[in-house]
Amino acid sequence: MYTPPKIWQPDTESGGRFANINRPTAGATHEKELPVGEHALQLHSLATPNGVKVTVMLEELLELGIQEAEYDAYPIDIGEGDQFGSGFVAINPNSKIPALLDRSTTPATRVFESGAILTYLAEKFGAFLPEEASARAECFSWLFWQMGSAPYLGGGFGHFYAYAPEKIEYPINRYAMEVKRQLDVLDRNLGARQFLCGEKYTIADMANYAWYGALVLHNIYDAAEFLDVASYEHVVRWATAIEERPAVQRGRRVNRAWGPEELRVIERHSASDFE
Ligand SMILES: N[C@@H](CCC(=O)N[C@@H](CS)C(=O)NCC(=O)O)C(=O)O
């Protein structure tokens, strides 16, 4: 039984996995310039679900033949604290991947938060976001739904089920209930439509696929059986169809520093990096 003290103090000893990168303050911890490539778009990221959303979008734009979407992608090793380097913090004061710098504008445009990056790219290139107001609102609804919901999946369920130093029934129950509810929200919607916002594939699908696709197709947190993810048939059908797209297969590999060697593209500068 824990009795909170009058004034909270950080306890980095028993914080579980990732405790070493957690601290109660923001800002840079060290001076470190970011590398700069030849393209206008400079992405600093990692192939986690939040990172994959953006590399999928960039590869989808390139698949459409939009050359201006060429980009340099550099890895940020969040386990080593790269997200607290001065160069990275200048593009993302929140010290989390992904972060994008667009050098085609004067001054350069920084964008952080994966949902904001997807929207920025969709608006810049006029793709994967409906123009018409009602359809656009539906797309933003599902995009923001993902941004608000996934922290309960990752930071809530994933943390307590997979990473916390001990299995505690109360938070696991609470977050398993919420994640199953979220899967049911998606499943009911996808039972009536091909994609989340209707018959067209949009940034809302990319954002949601990165998290819920990983859950139903790739057993993240080793929880596929525990959450009975196979029972959400429409979600599985939708995620499988998205994952077959060549751009998605490429996007999943960018800034990936783990898994089979032949699938890793730790830095990406051109299409030839996938060969
Ligand atoms: N809401 C943010 C979340 C980003 C996020 O949580 N990124 C994680 C990796 S998936 C991170 O950089 N963690 C490092 C840290 O917390 O220090 C987004 O969607 O961009």
The ligand as a Gaussian input file, in Angstrom:
#p B3LYP/6-31G(d) Opt

LIG

0 1
 N        1.901000      12.525000     -29.028000
 C        3.225000      12.301000     -29.541000
 C        3.822000      11.099000     -28.876000
 C        5.225000      10.834000     -29.312000
 C        5.904000       9.779000     -28.451000
 O        5.378000       9.367000     -27.400000
 N        7.092000       9.345000     -28.876000
 C        7.849000       8.385000     -28.106000
 C        8.239000       7.186000     -28.955000
 S        6.827000       6.387000     -29.657000
 C        9.142000       9.019000     -27.608000
 O        9.799000       9.736000     -28.351000
 N        9.519000       8.760000     -26.357000
 C       10.738000       9.255000     -25.801000
 C       10.538000       9.879000     -24.448000
 O        9.395000       9.865000     -23.957000
 O       11.523000      10.356000     -23.875000
 C        3.148000      12.100000     -31.068000
 O        2.178000      11.501000     -31.520000
 O        4.051000      12.565000     -31.787000

